[in-house]
């Protein structure tokens, strides 16, 4: 399983990288058909609250990519929200089959 993390216009900490990897690996244990994950982290309007944007895209065979975009106060919170949304999307795919 390949996990690609892109931090746009800032350097990502090792702690945040391991947090993201742990969350995605947890999700892929429940849904083993996920082939890869693309995570983009971006700070939008740095002077405001709710300025951390996370876009997570999962590749699933024979299905369109599953994408979740969330904005929150912290990247960790945005990742958690994205994982919840993707969990629901993957559950629908699983139940469809």
C-alpha positions in Angstrom: 0.0 0.0 0.0 1.5 3.3 -1.1 0.9 6.5 0.9 2.0 9.8 -0.7 2.0 12.9 1.5 2.4 16.4 0.0 2.8 19.4 2.2 2.2 22.5 0.1 4.3 25.6 1.0 5.5 24.3 4.4 7.7 21.5 5.9 5.8 18.7 7.5 6.9 17.3 10.9 7.8 13.7 11.5 5.1 13.5 14.1 2.4 14.6 11.6 3.7 12.2 9.0 3.5 9.2 11.4 0.0 10.4 12.5 -1.2 10.4 8.9 0.4 7.0 8.1 -1.2 5.5 11.2 -4.7 6.8 10.4 -4.5 5.6 6.8 -3.1 2.2 7.7 -5.9 1.8 10.2 -8.5 2.5 7.5 -6.9 0.1 5.0 -7.0 -2.7 7.6 -10.8 -2.4 7.5 -10.8 -2.0 3.7 -7.9 -4.0 2.3 -8.9 -3.3 -1.3 -7.5 0.3 -1.1 -4.5 0.4 -3.3 -2.9 3.8 -2.5 -3.5 7.1 -0.7 -2.7 10.6 -1.7 -2.7 13.2 1.1 -2.3 17.0 0.4 -1.8 19.4 3.3 -2.2 23.1 2.8 -2.5 26.2 5.0 -5.2 28.5 3.6 -5.3 32.1 4.8 -2.7 31.7 7.6 -4.1 34.5 9.7 -7.6 32.9 10.3 -8.9 30.0 12.3 -9.9 26.8 10.5 -7.0 27.3 8.1 -5.6 23.8 7.8 -6.9 22.0 4.7 -6.5 18.3 4.1 -7.4 16.5 0.8 -7.2 12.7 1.0 -7.7 10.6 -2.1 -7.9 6.8 -2.0 -7.5 4.6 -5.1 -9.8 1.6 -5.1 -9.8 -1.0 -8.0 -12.9 -0.8 -10.3 -14.2 2.2 -8.4 -13.7 6.0 -8.8 -11.2 7.5 -6.5 -12.6 8.2 -3.0 -11.9 11.8 -2.0 -12.4 13.8 1.2 -11.5 17.4 1.7 -11.7 18.9 5.2 -10.7 22.1 6.8 -10.1 22.5 10.6 -8.0 24.3 13.2 -5.3 21.6 13.1 -4.1 19.1 10.5 -4.7 16.3 13.0 -8.4 17.3 13.3 -8.8 17.7 9.6 -7.2 14.2 9.0 -9.7 12.7 11.5 -12.6 14.3 9.8 -11.3 13.1 6.4 -10.9 9.5 7.7 -14.5 9.6 9.0 -15.8 10.7 5.6 -13.7 8.1 3.7 -14.8 5.4 6.1 -18.5 6.1 5.1 -17.6 6.2 1.4 -15.7 2.9 1.6 -18.5 1.3 3.7 -21.0 2.1 0.8 -18.7 0.5 -1.7 -18.3 -2.6 0.5 -22.0 -2.9 1.0 -22.7 -2.4 -2.7 -20.8 -5.6 -3.6 
